[in-house]
Amino acid sequence: MLLVLAAALACGNGATKTPPASGSMSGNWQFTLTRHSNLVPETFSGFLQQQGDSVTGSFILGAGCSGVGPVSGTLAGQNLQLDVNEFGQDLSLTGTLPSGAPSPSTFISGEFSTLSGGCMSFPSTGTWSAIQVQPIAGAFHGTLALSSQMLNVTGTLTQGPNTGSSNAGFSGSITAAGAPNFCAYLTSAAITGQISGTGAILNLYGPDGSPIGQIGNPGTPALVSQNGSSLSGEASFSQISKSCTGDSGQLQITFP
């Protein structure tokens, strides 16, 4: 999944998760589309906002498209209709929400259709399903398993507001406990990053503000659980000195 990423937001220190209001489409969504002519699923992700019956937002596009497309539509009662603009080609999604949805455990589905256009050279139909991903917020703890050693980590992450963009920002900090640590700079590092759907990228910075590592990457983003309670992903650290030659491994953290 391609992530279009750029943000650095204020640091948080333990804010609680606030689920969306009942009946609201506002939030972070991941849509999976399966075309009748191709059983390989395609992923669209991004943030939606709902005001009255109107739904707007932006999705990172799948289906062979590279970029971001605006989303517009309506939620009339439980009947959902969305249009995704794929560089002039409209992707139309329809579905019926279960009574009382969305909720923190939302799973919705429906059908879609599109004519030939900017992303596909032929008309297409199929089915879709979607989940709403709850915001990450507050203190975390977990492990960083590097090739050289295993470290216990703690820290905080705060997810930025839903602006109807294709992604939202992260900010926070991470601290590695135990000795010897993988290079002194991992004793404490600042975090900025972005999330879209269940995919996230976290960038780590040392005390002097220089980049020291990354969790997830555009080709293989870190994975956030649907309920916002965990994050896991590939970790990579760059060389910053003759003694700190870099390392890689896996980060796994849970909230709180």
Buried (B, 14 or more C-beta within 10 A) or exposed (E): BBBBBEBBBEBBEEBEBEBBEEBBBBBBBBBBBBBEEEEEBBBBBBBBBBEEEEBBBBBBBBBEBEBBBBBBBBBEEBEBBBBBBBEEBBBBBBBEBEEEBBBBEBEBBBEBBBEEBBBBEEEBEBBBBBBBBBBBBBBBEBBBBBEEBEBEBBBBBBBBEBBBBBBBBBBBBBBBEEEEBBBBBBBEBBBBBBBBBBBBBBBBBBEEEEBBBBBBEEEEBBBBBBBBBBBBBBBBBBEBEEEBEBBEBBBBBEBE
